[in-house]
């Protein structure tokens, strides 16, 4: 889907591996899209790792997000929340919106 929208996605099914790849070259990423529910660690935990070092815009996707998870996502500076099922228009609109936001500083 992201490739059809003109982006060059870097996809990983293992969130620990994704964090490692991101940490080695965060400058290569304009945004991070992450699922809330994943094996090993959650999307919120991924966001915590990323926020320690960079303020790359993040979008969190979920089929079901509890209110406290949405609150935590906002506290972590996650710029967008998308409900599943995903559709191209929603993803495209949300990516356009978060990429146009002013840059923020990472949480140190």
Secondary structure as GFF3:
##gff-version 3
##sequence-region A 1 108
A	DSSP	alpha_helix	15	24	.	.	.	ID=ss1
A	DSSP	three_ten_helix	26	28	.	.	.	ID=ss2
A	DSSP	beta_strand	31	35	.	.	.	ID=ss3
A	DSSP	alpha_helix	43	51	.	.	.	ID=ss4
A	DSSP	beta_strand	57	62	.	.	.	ID=ss5
A	DSSP	alpha_helix	67	75	.	.	.	ID=ss6
A	DSSP	beta_strand	80	83	.	.	.	ID=ss7
A	DSSP	alpha_helix	88	99	.	.	.	ID=ss8
###
